[in-house]
Amino acid sequence: MKERSKSSSASNLPLILDIDDFKGDFSFDALFGNLVNELLPAFQEEEADTADGHGIGGTDVLPNGHIRAPSGATKFPQGLSAPLFPEVDALLSLFEDSCRELVDLRKQIDGKLYNLKKEVSTQDAKHRKTLTELEKGVDGLFDSFARLDSRISSVGQTAAKIGDHLQSADAQRETASQTIELIKYLMEFNSSLGDLMELSPLFSDDSRVAEAASIAQKLRSFAGEDIARAVPSVVGSVTASRVLEVAVANLQEYCNELENRLLARFDAASQRRELSTMSECAKILSQFNRGTSAMQHYVATRPMFIDVEVMNSDTRLVLGSQGSQASPSNVARGLSSLYKEITDTIRKEAATIMAVFPSPNDVMSILVQRVLEQRVTTLLDKLLLKPSLVNPPPIEEGGLLLYLRMLAVAYEKTQELARDLRAVGCGDLDVEGLTECLFSVHKDEYPEHEQASLRQLYQAKLEELRAESQKVSESSGTIGRSKGASVASSHQPISIAVVTEFVRWNEEAISRCTSFSSQPATLAANVKSVFTCLLDQVSQYITDGLEWARDSLIEAAALRERFVLGTIVSRRVAAAAASAAEAAAAAGESSFRSFMVAVQRCGSSVAIVQQYFANSISRLLLPVDGAYAASCEEMATAMSSAEGAAYKGLQQCIETVMAEVERLLSAEQKATDYCSPDDGMAPDHRPTNACTRVVAYLSRVLEAAFTALEGLNKQAFLTELGNRLHKGLLVHWQKFTFNPRGIRTLFSRQGIMHQLMSQMLECRPLI
């Protein structure tokens, strides 16, 4: 906006507003200030002067801008009062001029906008036309590119086919060139058999051995596959066959000579530890049968396979000095030391093999296989001499158990050797399977040897017990019971320690079954057969022990029958018979106690077997269907014979008790003990001597029964004994009186008898 003169003469001139004033950061406040600031400063100065309180001369300025004069001031005439806002007319004129200018500016702007719109429309039409033409050009360009791409693809395929044909032609040309070269070399071998003096320098130059070996192998392949098809068309089939035979024979002779020469050079380098020369020879020899001869030759020349002293030292280390009896512990230590030495040796050889041979894994396979098949097998053959099952070695020399323990130790240590060799490296060799094969001849008949060993141990233990019993009998000056010494030596009392020893043998055998049997079905079958041996042994042992205890009951019964007297005997004979009857009664009571002890030990033995089955056997049988149930049935069947012997013996115990009670009552009881007093006095409730002795006897035998029996066996025995006592006492008392009051009188004050009867039988008083 142009400046306006401050003079009064310029107040009527119009304002000139520039369009540029509205561009950029336009602000209405700034525009308005620029318009009015030329007119308002004078008024603002006057307002500042009157702003001190109430204006000039003590007047007040009203809120509407008018000045209020004080009440006591001199009033001016009405027509002479000063205007309150003298710039209002100038501002009004200014605003009117500004509006006119703004209207003109708007018209100018509208005209320019109209012109711009027309120009934009024209340019847009031109642009759209240009775009349409460009799209048509681009479409044509895309069509050109598509045709070019198709052409390029066609040319590329043609070029690829030409390249393939060229490559095939080049390969055929190369093959033909090589074939011609091979035919030339092969013709050099077409001389008299064994005459190879006219060969090219290639086949005799030591510096070109690798090339000669390669050519020789190609010639052998060529002669075996191609020459038979190529030559007949030239010289005829008969001539070709004859030429081929001579050439192939000479070529084979040369290959053998070259291979031997390389092996000799390899051996010389091996003795000097020249690994580079060894590696070079091994690389060349790998062209002959993939280097098998070099690998086998290297392994065969190792000292541990050709030095006899190595084999002897192995035997001494494991088996000890010649003629001494080797123990499993010593063998285990010897095998550990030997196998560690073998592993260390193979580890050292592995370092050389890795540095020399192009296929070290194949060499390691051959080396480890040779170690297992020669060195380890030779030692195992000396260590594991399979004993005969018909004539087993005596128990004093270790018996079959020594062989089984040696087998278990050797198998365990050899398995550890296989794992160590696998860690060192043995290529693709199945070292674990090969180790199993070393023991296959022993594992095939292992179950039979294990069962035979358990039977041998059992028989040896029985012989030992018989010998001990014989010594005890001889030291006591007796020859056994009435049946003689043979009875004493055939049956023995049951011992928990012996049964525990049976279980320990079986547990050791089961551990060997677990080691030797990898398949669950095989393991279950072997475990079942071994456990069956334990069942047979325990069943036979405790049955014999119960029968031995029953023999004493039978002998005591025979003694009682011997001293039963008739009704008419002399007093002296009766006294002697009574003394003998007391001795027979003491023997019967002792036999009763002995049988109860045997029954108790029998139950403990069965419990030991059952616990062993639950803890160790069942988990090995469960993976196989039906194996667990079958073993449980076998266990019940095996113990049935012992149960039968125990039942018979308990019945004999009851007979012994009844016989002794009957004897005591018959010897001590009097008919007058049951009679009521005739004088009217109160009956005597004191126990008789017979009652006291019967109660004391029952207390002793029942104490042994309570200790030995438990559960249902205890309940059944005491119930049976109680019923028998009840019936027997009734029969005895009815001989003397039919007064039920006498029976109640007999037992009314026997507290211990009442306690015993209430514990073992239902004692109902007669009414």
Helices and strands as residue ranges (DSSP letters): G 8-12, G 19-22, H 28-36, H 41-49, G 56-58, E 60-61, E 67-68, G 78-80, H 88-188, G 201-203, G 206-208, H 209-225, H 227-230, H 232-235, H 237-272, H 275-285, G 289-291, H 292-300, H 303-306, H 308-319, H 328-356, H 360-370, I 371-376, H 377-383, G 395-397, H 399-424, H 431-438, H 440-443, H 446-476, H 485-490, H 496-516, H 520-562, H 571-612, I 613-617, H 618-621, H 627-638, H 640-668, G 671-674, H 689-708, H 711-733, H 740-747, H 751-760
